[in-house]
Amino acid sequence: MSLLVVGSVAFDAVETPFGSREKMLGGSATHFSLSAGFFTDVRVVGVVGGDFGREELAVFEKHRIDTSDVERVEGGKTFFWRGRYDFDLNTAHTLDTQLNVFADFRPKLSDASRRSRLVFLGNIQPDLQREVREQVSGAELVALDTMNYWITTVPEAVKGAIRGVNVVIINDAEARQLAGEPNLIKAARKILSWGPMALVVKRGEYGAAMFTKDTYFAIPAYPLEAVFDPTGAGDTFAGGFMGYLASQPAIDEAVMRRAMIFGSVMASFNVEEFGTERVSRLTHAEINNRFQGFKKMTHFEAIPFERAAREAGKS
């Protein structure tokens, strides 16, 4: 059941039309692991500075997330990001990025991490993703995330990293940019031709879609009246998706489709408050209730066209 995530552990400062936070726990590995930890055992590989204290570590410990492979650089400062969202919460405006100790991050995997069954390569430099992938050659499934910065600056390195993984999880704009195709279906087909068995496309408030070579599956986002902060929603989605996969004894397309729902459920909780505030105090009962609500929301009865026409008096 083990799941490994390699990515950033950070501090964020965020301003939205609904409030702000000057310093909150963030980073791709943080959001991912808190979400995935509701489903399976999670190990984190990352780096923090001496300013990362007991209060922050306690959040991981509360959810029994293994941080023994998180490197601490005494005297250094933890990765910091400051951003702003306007009423279009799909777009983050970066105001400040301080890589700090993350600038020299070289993932160091323990023997236990190398033996992980499933692996998620968070949004880090693609050459580092490829190096980590080579160290977990026995993993059953490896997924990767990336971002427009890497796609713009080192596109061939991104493609090289993608060739070595089973699943790619990115947003719709990144998929189009990466493939050089404005049409999402054509973009997905091109990315899948590089080797992955599945492409999961995050579409924010419009839901998510999964492409394989032969199938297509799409889900809406869970309807919410209050959305405060989308920071980390994509990584929270990935955590729910990968966490559920890791909890299952075998992985097939039916399992991956259910994992999409759990990913969307977890992301829906993430955006209800700032940073990790909502997910860090989430319960299994709340997750199950929202999953059941999602099931009811998307269920319909399939009947033959002839019967439907007959009942409508059209035949």
C-alpha positions as a Markdown table, in Angstrom:
| # | Residue | x | y | z |
|---|---|---|---|---|
| 1 | Met | 0.0 | 0.0 | 0.0 |
| 2 | Ser | 3.0 | 2.3 | 0.2 |
| 3 | Leu | 3.0 | 5.6 | -1.8 |
| 4 | Leu | 5.9 | 7.9 | -2.3 |
| 5 | Val | 5.8 | 11.6 | -3.3 |
| 6 | Val | 8.8 | 13.7 | -4.3 |
| 7 | Gly | 8.2 | 17.4 | -4.4 |
| 8 | Ser | 8.2 | 20.7 | -2.7 |
| 9 | Val | 7.4 | 21.5 | 1.0 |
| 10 | Ala | 6.9 | 25.2 | 1.3 |
| 11 | Phe | 5.4 | 28.3 | 2.9 |
| 12 | Asp | 2.8 | 30.2 | 0.9 |
| 13 | Ala | 1.3 | 33.7 | 1.2 |
| 14 | Val | -2.0 | 34.1 | -0.6 |
| 15 | Glu | -4.5 | 36.8 | -1.2 |
| 16 | Thr | -7.9 | 36.2 | -2.7 |
| 17 | Pro | -11.1 | 38.3 | -2.9 |
| 18 | Phe | -12.2 | 36.4 | 0.3 |
| 19 | Gly | -9.3 | 36.9 | 2.5 |
| 20 | Ser | -5.5 | 36.4 | 2.9 |
| 21 | Arg | -2.9 | 34.5 | 4.7 |
| 22 | Glu | 0.7 | 35.7 | 5.2 |
| 23 | Lys | 2.3 | 32.4 | 6.0 |
| 24 | Met | 0.8 | 29.0 | 5.6 |
| 25 | Leu | 2.0 | 25.5 | 4.9 |
| 26 | Gly | 2.1 | 24.7 | 1.2 |
| 27 | Gly | 4.1 | 23.0 | -1.5 |
| 28 | Ser | 3.2 | 20.2 | -3.9 |
| 29 | Ala | 4.3 | 17.3 | -1.7 |
| 30 | Thr | 2.5 | 18.8 | 1.3 |
| 31 | His | -0.9 | 19.1 | -0.4 |
| 32 | Phe | -0.5 | 15.7 | -2.1 |
| 33 | Ser | 0.5 | 13.8 | 1.0 |
| 34 | Leu | -2.2 | 15.2 | 3.3 |
| 35 | Ser | -4.8 | 14.2 | 0.7 |
| 36 | Ala | -3.3 | 10.8 | -0.1 |
| 37 | Gly | -2.8 | 10.0 | 3.6 |
| 38 | Phe | -6.5 | 9.4 | 4.0 |
| 39 | Phe | -6.2 | 6.3 | 1.8 |
| 40 | Thr | -2.8 | 4.8 | 2.3 |
| 41 | Asp | 0.7 | 5.1 | 3.9 |
| 42 | Val | 2.6 | 8.0 | 2.4 |
| 43 | Arg | 6.3 | 8.8 | 2.4 |
| 44 | Val | 7.6 | 12.3 | 1.5 |
| 45 | Val | 10.9 | 13.2 | -0.1 |
| 46 | Gly | 11.7 | 17.0 | 0.0 |
| 47 | Val | 13.8 | 19.7 | 1.6 |
| 48 | Val | 13.1 | 22.4 | 4.1 |
| 49 | Gly | 15.1 | 25.1 | 5.9 |
| 50 | Gly | 15.8 | 25.8 | 9.6 |
| 51 | Asp | 12.6 | 27.9 | 9.7 |
| 52 | Phe | 10.4 | 24.8 | 9.3 |
| 53 | Gly | 9.5 | 24.1 | 12.8 |
| 54 | Arg | 7.6 | 21.7 | 15.1 |
| 55 | Glu | 4.2 | 23.3 | 14.3 |
| 56 | Glu | 4.6 | 22.5 | 10.6 |
| 57 | Leu | 5.9 | 18.9 | 11.2 |
| 58 | Ala | 3.0 | 18.3 | 13.5 |
| 59 | Val | 0.6 | 18.6 | 10.6 |
| 60 | Phe | 2.3 | 15.6 | 8.9 |
| 61 | Glu | 2.6 | 13.6 | 12.1 |
| 62 | Lys | -1.1 | 14.1 | 12.8 |
| 63 | His | -1.8 | 12.2 | 9.5 |
| 64 | Arg | 0.9 | 9.6 | 10.0 |
| 65 | Ile | 2.9 | 10.8 | 7.0 |
| 66 | Asp | 6.5 | 9.6 | 7.0 |
| 67 | Thr | 8.8 | 12.6 | 6.7 |
| 68 | Ser | 12.1 | 10.8 | 7.5 |
| 69 | Asp | 13.3 | 11.5 | 3.9 |
| 70 | Val | 12.6 | 15.2 | 4.2 |
| 71 | Glu | 16.0 | 16.9 | 4.3 |
| 72 | Arg | 16.5 | 19.8 | 6.8 |
| 73 | Val | 19.1 | 22.5 | 6.0 |
| 74 | Glu | 19.9 | 24.3 | 9.2 |
| 75 | Gly | 20.4 | 28.0 | 8.6 |
| 76 | Gly | 18.6 | 27.8 | 5.3 |
| 77 | Lys | 15.1 | 29.1 | 4.4 |
| 78 | Thr | 12.2 | 27.0 | 3.2 |
| 79 | Phe | 10.8 | 27.5 | -0.3 |
| 80 | Phe | 8.4 | 30.5 | -0.3 |
| 81 | Trp | 5.7 | 31.5 | -2.8 |
| 82 | Arg | 3.4 | 34.5 | -2.7 |
| 83 | Gly | 0.4 | 34.8 | -5.0 |
| 84 | Arg | -2.9 | 36.6 | -5.6 |
| 85 | Tyr | -6.1 | 35.4 | -7.1 |
| 86 | Asp | -8.8 | 37.7 | -8.5 |
| 87 | Phe | -12.4 | 36.7 | -9.0 |
| 88 | Asp | -11.2 | 34.3 | -11.7 |
| 89 | Leu | -9.9 | 31.7 | -9.2 |
| 90 | Asn | -8.5 | 29.6 | -12.1 |
| 91 | Thr | -5.6 | 32.0 | -12.5 |
| 92 | Ala | -2.9 | 32.5 | -10.0 |
| 93 | His | -0.8 | 35.7 | -10.2 |
| 94 | Thr | 2.7 | 35.0 | -8.8 |
| 95 | Leu | 4.0 | 38.0 | -6.9 |
| 96 | Asp | 7.1 | 36.5 | -5.4 |
| 97 | Thr | 9.0 | 33.2 | -5.6 |
| 98 | Gln | 12.0 | 32.4 | -3.3 |
| 99 | Leu | 13.4 | 29.0 | -4.1 |
| 100 | Asn | 15.8 | 29.1 | -1.1 |
| 101 | Val | 16.9 | 25.6 | -0.1 |
| 102 | Phe | 14.8 | 24.2 | -2.9 |
| 103 | Ala | 17.1 | 25.7 | -5.5 |
| 104 | Asp | 19.8 | 23.0 | -4.7 |
| 105 | Phe | 17.3 | 20.2 | -4.0 |
| 106 | Arg | 18.6 | 16.8 | -5.1 |
| 107 | Pro | 16.1 | 14.1 | -4.0 |
| 108 | Lys | 17.7 | 11.5 | -1.6 |
| 109 | Leu | 15.7 | 8.3 | -1.4 |
| 110 | Ser | 16.1 | 5.8 | 1.4 |
| 111 | Asp | 15.8 | 2.1 | 0.7 |
| 112 | Ala | 12.2 | 2.1 | 2.0 |
| 113 | Ser | 11.4 | 4.9 | -0.5 |
| 114 | Arg | 12.9 | 3.0 | -3.4 |
| 115 | Arg | 10.7 | 0.1 | -2.6 |
| 116 | Ser | 7.4 | 2.1 | -2.8 |
| 117 | Arg | 4.7 | 0.5 | -4.8 |
| 118 | Leu | 3.3 | 3.7 | -6.3 |
| 119 | Val | 5.2 | 7.0 | -6.9 |
| 120 | Phe | 4.1 | 10.5 | -7.6 |
| 121 | Leu | 6.7 | 12.9 | -9.0 |
| 122 | Gly | 5.6 | 16.4 | -8.1 |
| 123 | Asn | 6.3 | 19.5 | -10.0 |
| 124 | Ile | 10.1 | 19.7 | -9.8 |
| 125 | Gln | 12.8 | 20.0 | -12.5 |
| 126 | Pro | 12.1 | 17.3 | -15.1 |
| 127 | Asp | 15.6 | 15.9 | -15.0 |
| 128 | Leu | 15.2 | 15.3 | -11.3 |
| 129 | Gln | 11.9 | 13.6 | -12.0 |
| 130 | Arg | 13.7 | 11.3 | -14.4 |
| 131 | Glu | 16.5 | 10.6 | -11.9 |
| 132 | Val | 14.0 | 9.6 | -9.2 |
| 133 | Arg | 12.1 | 7.4 | -11.7 |
| 134 | Glu | 15.3 | 5.5 | -12.4 |
| 135 | Gln | 15.7 | 4.8 | -8.6 |
| 136 | Val | 12.2 | 3.3 | -8.3 |
| 137 | Ser | 12.4 | 0.9 | -11.2 |
| 138 | Gly | 10.3 | -1.7 | -9.3 |
| 139 | Ala | 7.3 | 0.6 | -8.8 |
| 140 | Glu | 4.0 | -0.7 | -10.1 |
| 141 | Leu | 2.8 | 2.7 | -11.2 |
| 142 | Val | 4.5 | 6.1 | -11.4 |
| 143 | Ala | 2.7 | 9.4 | -12.1 |
| 144 | Leu | 4.1 | 12.8 | -12.9 |
| 145 | Asp | 3.0 | 16.4 | -12.7 |
| 146 | Thr | 4.7 | 19.4 | -14.5 |
| 147 | Met | 3.9 | 23.1 | -15.1 |
| 148 | Asn | 4.1 | 25.7 | -17.9 |
| 149 | Tyr | 7.4 | 27.0 | -16.7 |
| 150 | Trp | 9.2 | 23.7 | -17.4 |
| 151 | Ile | 7.2 | 23.2 | -20.6 |
| 152 | Thr | 8.3 | 26.6 | -21.9 |
| 153 | Thr | 12.0 | 26.4 | -20.8 |
| 154 | Val | 12.9 | 22.7 | -21.1 |
| 155 | Pro | 10.2 | 21.0 | -23.2 |
| 156 | Glu | 12.5 | 18.1 | -24.3 |
| 157 | Ala | 13.4 | 17.3 | -20.7 |
| 158 | Val | 9.7 | 17.3 | -19.8 |
| 159 | Lys | 9.0 | 14.9 | -22.7 |
| 160 | Gly | 11.9 | 12.7 | -21.6 |
| 161 | Ala | 10.5 | 12.4 | -18.1 |
| 162 | Ile | 7.0 | 11.6 | -19.4 |
| 163 | Arg | 8.4 | 8.7 | -21.5 |
| 164 | Gly | 9.4 | 7.0 | -18.3 |
| 165 | Val | 6.1 | 7.2 | -16.3 |
| 166 | Asn | 2.7 | 5.5 | -16.5 |
| 167 | Val | 0.4 | 8.4 | -15.8 |
| 168 | Val | 0.7 | 12.2 | -16.5 |
| 169 | Ile | -1.5 | 14.5 | -14.4 |
| 170 | Ile | -1.6 | 18.2 | -15.7 |
| 171 | Asn | -4.1 | 20.9 | -16.4 |
| 172 | Asp | -5.7 | 21.5 | -19.7 |
| 173 | Ala | -3.7 | 24.5 | -20.7 |
| 174 | Glu | -0.4 | 22.6 | -20.0 |
| 175 | Ala | -1.6 | 19.7 | -22.0 |
| 176 | Arg | -2.3 | 21.9 | -25.0 |
| 177 | Gln | 1.0 | 23.7 | -24.6 |
| 178 | Leu | 3.0 | 20.6 | -24.2 |
| 179 | Ala | 1.6 | 18.9 | -27.3 |
| 180 | Gly | 1.5 | 22.0 | -29.4 |
| 181 | Glu | -2.2 | 21.3 | -30.1 |
| 182 | Pro | -5.1 | 23.6 | -29.3 |
| 183 | Asn | -7.6 | 20.7 | -29.4 |
| 184 | Leu | -7.4 | 18.8 | -26.1 |
| 185 | Ile | -8.3 | 15.4 | -27.7 |
| 186 | Lys | -5.5 | 15.7 | -30.2 |
| 187 | Ala | -3.1 | 16.9 | -27.5 |
| 188 | Ala | -4.0 | 13.9 | -25.3 |
| 189 | Arg | -3.4 | 11.5 | -28.2 |
| 190 | Lys | 0.0 | 13.0 | -28.9 |
| 191 | Ile | 1.1 | 12.9 | -25.2 |
| 192 | Leu | -0.1 | 9.3 | -24.9 |
| 193 | Ser | 2.0 | 8.4 | -28.0 |
| 194 | Trp | 5.1 | 9.2 | -25.9 |
| 195 | Gly | 4.5 | 6.2 | -23.6 |
| 196 | Pro | 2.1 | 6.8 | -20.7 |
| 197 | Met | -0.9 | 4.6 | -20.3 |
| 198 | Ala | -3.1 | 7.4 | -19.1 |
| 199 | Leu | -3.3 | 11.2 | -19.1 |
| 200 | Val | -5.4 | 12.9 | -16.4 |
| 201 | Val | -6.3 | 16.5 | -17.2 |
| 202 | Lys | -7.3 | 18.8 | -14.4 |
| 203 | Arg | -9.9 | 21.4 | -15.5 |
| 204 | Gly | -10.4 | 23.4 | -12.3 |
| 205 | Glu | -14.1 | 24.4 | -11.7 |
| 206 | Tyr | -15.0 | 22.4 | -14.8 |
| 207 | Gly | -13.9 | 19.0 | -13.4 |
| 208 | Ala | -11.3 | 16.6 | -14.8 |
| 209 | Ala | -10.9 | 14.1 | -17.7 |
| 210 | Met | -8.9 | 10.9 | -18.2 |
| 211 | Phe | -7.6 | 9.8 | -21.5 |
| 212 | Thr | -6.2 | 6.4 | -22.4 |
| 213 | Lys | -5.3 | 5.1 | -25.8 |
| 214 | Asp | -8.8 | 3.6 | -26.2 |
| 215 | Thr | -11.1 | 5.3 | -23.7 |
| 216 | Tyr | -12.2 | 8.7 | -22.4 |
| 217 | Phe | -13.7 | 9.5 | -19.0 |
| 218 | Ala | -14.8 | 12.9 | -17.7 |
| 219 | Ile | -16.3 | 14.1 | -14.5 |
| 220 | Pro | -17.6 | 17.5 | -13.3 |
| 221 | Ala | -16.3 | 19.4 | -10.4 |
| 222 | Tyr | -18.2 | 19.1 | -7.1 |
| 223 | Pro | -20.6 | 22.1 | -6.9 |
| 224 | Leu | -19.6 | 24.4 | -4.0 |
| 225 | Glu | -21.1 | 27.7 | -2.8 |
| 226 | Ala | -18.0 | 28.8 | -1.0 |
| 227 | Val | -14.5 | 28.7 | -2.6 |
| 228 | Phe | -11.8 | 30.6 | -0.7 |
| 229 | Asp | -8.5 | 29.5 | -2.0 |
| 230 | Pro | -7.6 | 27.1 | -4.9 |
| 231 | Thr | -3.9 | 26.9 | -3.9 |
| 232 | Gly | -2.8 | 23.3 | -3.9 |
| 233 | Ala | -6.1 | 22.0 | -5.3 |
| 234 | Gly | -4.3 | 20.2 | -8.2 |
| 235 | Asp | -1.9 | 18.4 | -5.9 |
| 236 | Thr | -4.8 | 17.6 | -3.5 |
| 237 | Phe | -6.6 | 16.1 | -6.5 |
| 238 | Ala | -3.5 | 14.1 | -7.4 |
| 239 | Gly | -3.2 | 12.9 | -3.8 |
| 240 | Gly | -6.8 | 11.6 | -3.7 |
| 241 | Phe | -6.3 | 10.0 | -7.1 |
| 242 | Met | -3.0 | 8.3 | -6.3 |
| 243 | Gly | -3.9 | 7.5 | -2.6 |
| 244 | Tyr | -7.0 | 5.6 | -3.7 |
| 245 | Leu | -5.0 | 3.7 | -6.3 |
| 246 | Ala | -2.5 | 2.7 | -3.7 |
| 247 | Ser | -5.2 | 1.5 | -1.4 |
| 248 | Gln | -6.4 | -1.1 | -4.0 |
| 249 | Pro | -4.8 | -4.5 | -4.4 |
| 250 | Ala | -5.0 | -4.2 | -8.2 |
| 251 | Ile | -5.3 | -1.3 | -10.6 |
| 252 | Asp | -7.5 | -1.4 | -13.7 |
| 253 | Glu | -9.5 | 1.2 | -15.5 |
| 254 | Ala | -12.6 | 0.9 | -13.2 |
| 255 | Val | -10.3 | 1.6 | -10.2 |
| 256 | Met | -8.8 | 4.5 | -12.0 |
| 257 | Arg | -12.2 | 6.0 | -12.7 |
| 258 | Arg | -13.2 | 5.7 | -9.0 |
| 259 | Ala | -9.8 | 7.3 | -8.2 |
| 260 | Met | -10.8 | 10.3 | -10.4 |
| 261 | Ile | -13.9 | 10.8 | -8.2 |
| 262 | Phe | -11.9 | 10.6 | -5.0 |
| 263 | Gly | -9.4 | 13.1 | -6.4 |
| 264 | Ser | -12.2 | 15.5 | -7.2 |
| 265 | Val | -13.7 | 15.0 | -3.8 |
| 266 | Met | -10.5 | 15.8 | -2.0 |
| 267 | Ala | -9.9 | 18.9 | -4.2 |
| 268 | Ser | -13.3 | 20.2 | -3.4 |
| 269 | Phe | -12.5 | 20.2 | 0.3 |
| 270 | Asn | -9.1 | 21.9 | -0.3 |
| 271 | Val | -10.7 | 25.0 | -1.9 |
| 272 | Glu | -13.2 | 25.6 | 0.9 |
| 273 | Glu | -10.6 | 27.2 | 3.1 |
| 274 | Phe | -7.0 | 28.6 | 2.9 |
| 275 | Gly | -4.0 | 26.3 | 2.2 |
| 276 | Thr | -4.2 | 23.0 | 4.1 |
| 277 | Glu | -6.7 | 24.3 | 6.8 |
| 278 | Arg | -9.7 | 22.3 | 5.6 |
| 279 | Val | -8.0 | 19.1 | 4.5 |
| 280 | Ser | -5.9 | 18.9 | 7.7 |
| 281 | Arg | -9.0 | 18.5 | 9.8 |
| 282 | Leu | -11.1 | 16.4 | 7.4 |
| 283 | Thr | -12.7 | 13.1 | 8.4 |
| 284 | His | -13.2 | 9.9 | 6.6 |
| 285 | Ala | -17.0 | 10.2 | 7.1 |
| 286 | Glu | -17.0 | 13.6 | 5.3 |
| 287 | Ile | -15.0 | 12.1 | 2.4 |
| 288 | Asn | -17.4 | 9.2 | 2.1 |
| 289 | Asn | -20.5 | 11.4 | 2.3 |
| 290 | Arg | -19.2 | 13.7 | -0.5 |
| 291 | Phe | -18.2 | 10.7 | -2.6 |
| 292 | Gln | -21.8 | 9.3 | -2.3 |
| 293 | Gly | -23.1 | 12.8 | -3.2 |
| 294 | Phe | -20.9 | 12.8 | -6.2 |
| 295 | Lys | -22.2 | 9.4 | -7.2 |
| 296 | Lys | -25.8 | 10.6 | -7.0 |
| 297 | Met | -25.0 | 13.7 | -8.9 |
| 298 | Thr | -23.5 | 11.9 | -11.9 |
| 299 | His | -25.7 | 8.8 | -12.0 |
| 300 | Phe | -28.3 | 8.3 | -14.7 |
| 301 | Glu | -30.3 | 5.3 | -16.0 |
| 302 | Ala | -29.2 | 4.0 | -19.4 |
| 303 | Ile | -32.2 | 2.8 | -21.4 |
| 304 | Pro | -32.4 | 1.9 | -25.1 |
| 305 | Phe | -33.2 | 4.7 | -27.5 |
| 306 | Glu | -36.3 | 2.8 | -28.8 |
| 307 | Arg | -37.7 | 2.6 | -25.2 |
| 308 | Ala | -37.0 | 6.3 | -24.6 |
| 309 | Ala | -38.7 | 7.2 | -27.9 |
| 310 | Arg | -41.7 | 5.0 | -27.1 |
| 311 | Glu | -42.1 | 6.5 | -23.6 |
| 312 | Ala | -42.0 | 10.0 | -25.2 |
| 313 | Gly | -44.6 | 9.0 | -27.7 |
| 314 | Lys | -42.2 | 9.4 | -30.6 |
| 315 | Ser | -42.4 | 5.9 | -32.0 |
